[in-house]
Amino acid sequence: MKHWTEGFDDDDADETLVRPYTITGGRTTPERDDLALITLVTTVSDAFPEPGRGPRRLQPEHRRIAVLCRRPMAVAEVAAALDLPVSVTKILIGDLIETGQLRARPPMAFAHANGLPDMEILKAVRDGLREL
């Protein structure tokens, strides 16, 4: 019987063979429920803790997120740039928010000054989706 690793050379191993739960330290769901696909995240400062410091050990993906988010990016954009599932990306973004490295906010087009979604825009989106 052939083992599943046969045919892979050590030189061929790349990040695609690393399972997402390894990147997230075994976590499979985000601790935060306020991160939607269109939530904008921005790096707070250029200062970034050393590897292994802070409440959780930071992965290289954390650093990539901090670099990407020097300009505001949606959670979905970050996931696409990292080529990671959105659920994994939300976990990593949550880590950075927890350590004070990122700030999250709803996109301005969808929020009133009080922070709640604009119901007229949401209704227009709903109606547009129904017409599809």
C-alpha positions in Angstrom: 0.0 0.0 0.0 1.3 3.5 -0.9 1.7 6.0 1.9 0.1 9.4 1.3 3.5 11.1 1.5 5.0 9.1 -1.3 5.8 11.2 -4.3 6.5 14.3 -2.3 10.2 15.4 -2.1 11.3 17.4 0.9 12.1 20.2 -1.5 8.5 20.2 -2.8 7.0 20.8 0.7 5.5 24.3 0.9 3.0 26.3 2.9 0.1 24.6 1.2 0.9 21.4 3.2 0.6 23.3 6.5 -2.9 22.8 7.9 -4.8 25.9 9.0 -5.1 24.7 12.6 -1.3 24.7 12.8 -1.3 28.4 11.9 -4.0 29.2 14.4 -2.6 27.2 17.2 -5.4 24.6 17.0 -8.2 27.1 17.1 -10.9 26.5 14.5 -13.3 29.3 15.1 -12.7 33.0 15.7 -13.2 34.4 19.2 -14.6 37.6 17.8 -18.0 37.7 16.2 -17.7 41.3 15.0 -15.4 40.5 12.0 -17.5 40.4 8.8 -16.1 40.0 5.3 -16.4 43.8 4.8 -15.0 44.9 8.1 -12.0 47.1 7.6 -8.8 46.4 9.5 -5.9 48.8 9.8 -2.5 48.5 11.5 -2.3 50.7 14.5 1.5 51.3 14.5 4.7 50.1 12.9 5.8 48.7 16.2 5.3 44.9 16.2 6.1 42.5 19.1 9.0 40.1 18.8 8.1 36.5 17.8 6.8 34.5 20.7 5.9 37.5 22.8 2.4 38.6 23.8 -0.6 36.6 24.9 -0.2 34.1 22.0 2.7 33.1 19.9 2.6 35.1 16.7 2.9 33.4 13.3 4.6 34.8 10.1 1.0 35.3 8.8 0.4 37.8 11.6 3.3 39.9 10.4 2.0 39.7 6.8 -1.4 40.9 7.9 0.2 43.9 9.8 2.2 44.9 6.6 -0.9 44.4 4.4 -3.1 46.5 6.7 -0.9 49.6 6.7 -3.7 50.9 4.5 -7.3 49.8 5.4 -8.3 46.5 4.0 -11.4 44.4 4.2 -11.2 41.0 6.0 -12.0 39.3 2.7 -9.1 41.1 0.9 -6.7 40.1 3.6 -7.8 36.4 3.3 -7.4 36.6 -0.5 -3.9 38.2 -0.2 -2.8 35.5 2.3 -4.5 32.7 0.3 -6.0 31.5 3.5 -9.6 30.6 4.4 -11.6 33.5 5.8 -12.1 31.7 9.1 -8.4 31.3 9.6 -7.8 34.9 8.7 -10.4 36.1 11.2 -8.7 34.2 13.9 -5.3 35.8 13.1 -6.9 39.3 12.8 -8.5 38.7 16.1 -5.1 37.9 17.7 -3.7 41.2 16.3 -6.7 43.2 17.6 -6.3 41.6 21.0 -2.6 42.6 21.1 -3.4 46.2 20.0 -1.7 45.9 16.6 -4.8 46.2 14.5 -8.0 48.2 14.7 -11.3 47.0 13.1 -14.2 49.2 12.0 -17.2 48.8 9.8 -16.9 50.4 6.3 -18.0 54.0 6.4 -20.5 53.5 3.5 -22.5 51.1 5.7 -22.5 52.9 9.0 -24.2 55.9 10.5 -22.3 58.2 12.9 -23.7 56.1 15.7 -22.0 53.0 14.3 -25.1 51.2 13.3 -25.7 50.0 9.7 -27.6 52.3 7.4 -30.9 50.5 6.9 -31.6 52.1 3.5 -28.3 50.8 2.1 -29.0 47.3 3.5 -32.5 47.3 2.0 -31.1 48.4 -1.4 -28.6 45.6 -1.2 -31.3 43.1 -0.3 -33.6 44.3 -3.1 -30.7 44.1 -5.6 -29.9 40.5 -4.5 -33.6 39.5 -4.9 -33.5 40.8 -8.5 -30.6 38.5 -9.4 
